[in-house]
């Protein structure tokens, strides 16, 4: 039976070699998926683009929508911030223990309706009244209890603030009616709401909020501080370094694939090609498609160009090199041309020319297409070979199990036969071992 196991052992070795190859195919598959992921993120003009903002971050905070914002230089002056209506009550000795009194708070809602909040003895402190007001968000008012920091005997005050800023949101503060309090409750101080005021390129603009959306298309400006008389610039430019980093990352992912192919094809007399992908037609085809994408002409608004003009070229070792300075020089002088070489452009006929990234995307998709893509097909073929070997091993094992059972049955029957023969021999021997001849005794 040990000899009969030799074919199974040989099949297991063959399967192990195919499994090693499939493992390498899986590695390559992951690399190409990473490449396709990069292309999915960046392979159009809008996604590739990044903008850089240079401004006075102490006074404003700026965010841009790169799909809508355009490069430009603007002069900004923040004269005043938008302010909400607020009021502060008279002071009390303690925020929790001072008895303000029982009664009601009456609001006039934006639609003109009246609304009352009743204050019982359990909530007749500054903290209790604050919680009752904040419980109802429809009032448009928030309440806080603060210590005014004056060091007086009555430092605790209730501060009411309208939730919205701007001159249009002037507060009609509620009417407070309390009885039996330790002292009178009144709104002692009030501050009126007003709009933010800024100057954009010398023109004064008012806004009800401190967040200005689309004052400049695609740009949101958060006003942080007012500095009347201090003008500063808001400069929006193409972020060449960020775009270069994206292209550099793409080149790195391409080189990971090219280096893998080179390593697999690096064969010498010690290489076990039964366990590697050396010389595999799949590798040659994939490498050829990558080279084709690099050398393919790309139609732009200014004619045909190649990605080599952006600083991409092959070294003698067959690996892509990325000249950052050359890339930055072209993208700084003609961003649209650089973008079109990478991502293509729309033609007057309504179609789209394919850029370098589009051509790479086609190569990646053809390699990863299920089930017949260049890499997926190879993976499927190797898996099919492994499955076939598993079936053959299973069939052989069943055959050997049956054969072993038959042999054991035969051996068992043979042992029984031998045992019976031995038993019969012993019986015959006992017949002749009693002394006289049985025949004589009968006579």
N, C-alpha and C positions, 0 to 999 in steps of 0.2 A: 504493500500500500504506500510506503514511503516513495518508492520509485514512481508510482502512479501520480504522486503529488507534483512531480517535476514540471509537467506542462502548466499547471496552475501557477507555480512560482514564476515561470517564464512570462506568463500573461500578466501577473502582478507587476513584474519589472517593466514590461512594455507599457502598462497603464501608468506607472510612476513617471516614465519619461514623457508621456503625453500630458500628464498632469502638470509637470514642470513647464512644458510649453504653454499650456493654458494659463498658468500663473503669470507668465511673461506677457501673454496677450491681455490678461486682465490689467496688468500694470500699464500697458500702452493704452488700453481703453480708458483708464482713469485720467491719463495725461491728456488725451484728446477731448474728454469730457470737460476737463479744466479749461482747455483752450476754447471750447465752444461756450462755456460759461462766461469767459472774459468777453467774447465777441457778442454774446447776447446782451451784456451790460453796456458795451461801448460802440457797437458797430453801426451807429447812425450819428448824423451830425449833431443832433441835440444831446444825445447821451454822452458823446465824446467830449463835448465842450465843458469847460469850467471857467468861472469868472473870479477875478480877484478884486477885492474892495480895499481902497486905501482912504481913510478918513480919520476924523478926531473921535476915537472910541470913548473918550471921556464924556463927550456930550451926546452922541447918538450911537445907536447900534443898528447895523444895516444887514439885511438878508436879501438875497437875490434869487429870482426864478430864472435859471439859466436858459430856459426855453423861451423867455419873453424879454428879458432885460438885454439892453444893448450897451456896448462900451460908450463911455462918455465922461465928461468932467463938469461938475456942478459946484457952484458956490452956495454955501449954507450959512445962515445965522439963526440961532434959536433965541428969540426975544423973550418968550414966556412959555411955560408948560400949561397944558389944559388942567383945569382945577375943578373939583367937585364941590358942591355945596356941603357945608358942615356947620355944626353948632355944638357948643359945650355948655353944660349945665352949671349951676352954682355948686360950690364945694360942700362935701360932707365929711364927717370925721372918720367914718369907717365904711368900706364898700359893702360889707356883709351885715354889719350890726346896726348901722344908722337907719332909723325908721323914716322912710320917705313919706309914707302914708298910703291909704287905700283909695281907690278911685278908678279912673279909666284914662286911656290914651285914645284920642280920636284922630284918624287919618282921613285925608282926602286922596283917593286913588286917582291915577292918571285919567280914568274915564269919568271922573266926577263923583263917583259913588263914595259914600262915607263908610268908614269901618272903625269899629271900636274894639279896643283890647282892655279887658277888665283886670285890675290889679287887686288881688286879695292880700290879706295880712301875711300869707306865706311867701309872697313875692314882693313885699314892700321895701326891699333894699335896692341899692343901685345894681347889684349883680342880678337880682331877681328880675328887675325891669328890663335889663339888657337881654336876658335870655328870652323873655316874652317877645321882645321886638324881633330878635334874630330868628325866632321860630317860624315867622311868616315871611317867606321870601318875596311874596307878591307886593310887599310894601315898598320895595326899592330902596330901603334904608337899612344900614347896619349900625349896630350900637356896640360901643366898647367902654369899659370902665378903666380910667387911667389915674395915675397919681401925677398931679401937675408939677411936682418937684419944687414947689415954693417953700416947703418946710412949714407951712401954716398948720393951724389946728384942723383945718377942713380941706385936705389936699385931694380928696377923691371926687372925681367928676364923671358924669356920663357924657360921652362924645357920640354924636349922631352924624353919619356921613351918607350922602346919596351915593348909590352904587355907580351911577353914570356921571362922566365929566361933561364939560361943555356948557356954553351960555344958554343953550336951549333946554338944559336940564336944571333949571333953577328950582331949588327945593321949596316945597310948601310944607314946612316942618309941622309935625303933629301938635295937637293941643293936649296939654297935660292938665288933669284935674285931680288933685290929691287932697285928702283931709286928714287931720289928726297927725300930721308928720312932725318930726322933731324940729323941722324948720321948713321954710318955703322952698319949693322946687321950681326953678325957672331956667330958661335957656339964656344964659348970661352973655355968651359971645356967639356971633354968627359970621360965617365967611361965604361970600357969594361965589357961584360957579362962573368960570369964564373959559374961553377957547384957548387952545395953544396958538401962538403966533410965531411964524418963522418967515424967513426971507429965502427964496430960491432964485439964484441969479439976480438978486436985487429986487424981486417982486414979492410983496408981502402977502402971505397966505395964512388964513385962519383954519383951524381944524378942531372939532369937538373932542378929539381924543389925542393921546400922546403917541399912538401908533398910526402912522400915516401909510396907507396902502395905495400903491399905484399913483402917488403924486408924480413919481417917475415910473414909467411902465415897467412892470416886472420887479420893482424894488420896494421893499418894506422898510420903513425907517421908524425906529423906536426912539423917542425923545427921552433922554435921561436927565439932562440938566439944562437950565436956561443960562445963557451968557450973552446978554444984550451987548451989541457993539463988537463982538468977536466973530469975524467971518472966517470960515475954513472951507476946505475943498472936500468934495466927495468924488473920488475917481474910481471908475469901474473899467477894468481892462481884462483882456483875455488872459487866463492863467496858464501861461506857457509851460511852467514847471509841472503843473498838475496834469496837463495833457501829455507832456513828455513822460511822466511817471506811468500813465496808463499804457502808452505805447511800449515803454520799457518792460512793463509787466507782461504784455502780450509777447514780446520778443523772448522773454525768459521762458514762457510756456512753450513757445515754438522750439526753443533750443533744448528743452527737456526731452521733447520728442525726437529731435534730430540726434542728440547725444545717445539716446536709447537705441536708435537704429544703428548708429555707428558702433556702439559697443556690441550689439548682437552680430553685426557683420564683421567684427574683428576676429577672424578665425586663424588659428595656427594648428600645428600637428597635435597639440594637446587638447584642442577644443572638442567637446562631446556634442556634436551637432544634433544628436538624437534628443538632447534635452534643451537646446536653445533654438532661437529663430533665425540663426545665421543663414543668409541666402534665401530666406522666405520671400516669395513674390509679393506678399502683402506689404512687407517693409519697403520694397523697391517702389511699389505703386504709391504708397503714402508719401514717401520722400519725393517722388516725382511730382505729386500734386502740390506739395508745399513749395517746391522750386517753381512750379508753373505759376502759382499765385504771386510769388515775389517778382517774377520777370514779366508778368502779364501787363500789357499797356492798359491804362485807365483813362477813360474819357472824362475830361473836365470842361469847364466853361472856356478854358484857354487852350483846348486841344488835348492831345494824348500825352500822358506822363506816366512815370513809373515810381514805385515806392522807394527805389534807390535814391531818388532826389531828396528824400527825407532823411537820408543817412543810414539806410538799411542795406547791407551787403553781406555776401558770403565770404568767410575766411577760407584759407587753403584747406583747413580741416573740415570744411563743410558746415560750419556753424555760423549762425547769423551774428553780425556785429552791428551795434546801434551807435551811430555817431551823434551824441546828444547836441554838440555845438552846431553841427550842420542842420539838425532838426530845428533847433531853437532859432537859428538864423532865418530859415525859410518861413516858419510859422509866425515869427515876429514881423516879417516883411509882407507876408501874404497869407493870412490865416485861412481865408476861403479856399485857396489852392491846396494848402496842406490838408485841410479837412476833406476836400473832394477827392484827393488822391487816396485817402484812408477809407472814406465812407461812401464815395460816389456822389452823384448829383442827379437832380431831376432834369430831364431834357424838355425842349420846347414842345415836343410831340406828346408829352404827358407821361413818358416812360421814365425809367431810372437807369443810369449807367452804374455798373458794378464797380465798387472801389476795392482796394486791397483787402479790407476786412470782409467784404462780401464774398470775395473769391475764396478766402480762407474758410469762411463759414460753409460754403458749398462743399469744400473738401472735407471738413469735419463732419458735416451732416451725411455725406456719402459714406464716410467710414463708420458712422454710428447708426446708420439706418437699420431698423429691425424689419425682417430678420436677415436680409441679404447684403447689408453694408460690408465694406471692405474688412473691418475688424470684427464686426458682429458675425459675419459669415464664417470667418476663420475660427472664432470662438465656438460657434455652433458646430462646425465640422469636428473640432477637437473633442467637444463634449459628446458628440455622436459616437466617435471612436471609443471613448472611455465607456460609454453606456453599452456599446456592443461587446467590449471586452468583459464588462460586468456580467452580461447575459451569458457569454461563453463560459466564464468562471462558474457561474451559478449552475449551468447545465452540467459542467464537468463534475462539480461537487456533488450534485444529485446522483450522477452516474456512479461516482466512487462510493458514495454512501450506500447505494443499492448493492454494488459489488462487494463491499465490505460485509454487508449484512448476509449476502449469499454465502460468502466464504466462511463466515462465522457459523452459519447454519450447517454447512457441509462439515466443518470441523467438529461441531457439536454432535452431528449424527455419527461421524467416524469414531469419536470418543465413545459414544454409546455402544457402537458395534464392537469395538475393542473390549469394552468392559464386559459385554455379554460373552464374547469368546473366552475371555479369561475366566469368567464364572463357569462356563461349560467345561473348560479344561480342568478346573479344580474339582468339579463334580465327577468327571471321568476318573481322575486320579484317586478320588476317595473310594470308588468302587473296587479298586484293586489293592487297597492298602490294608484289608482286614485279616490277612494271614492266608487261609486256604482258598482254593479256587471255588468260585460259586458253583461251578458245574459238579465238582466233586462233592460239595455239600449236598447237592440235590440227589446224587447217587447214593 
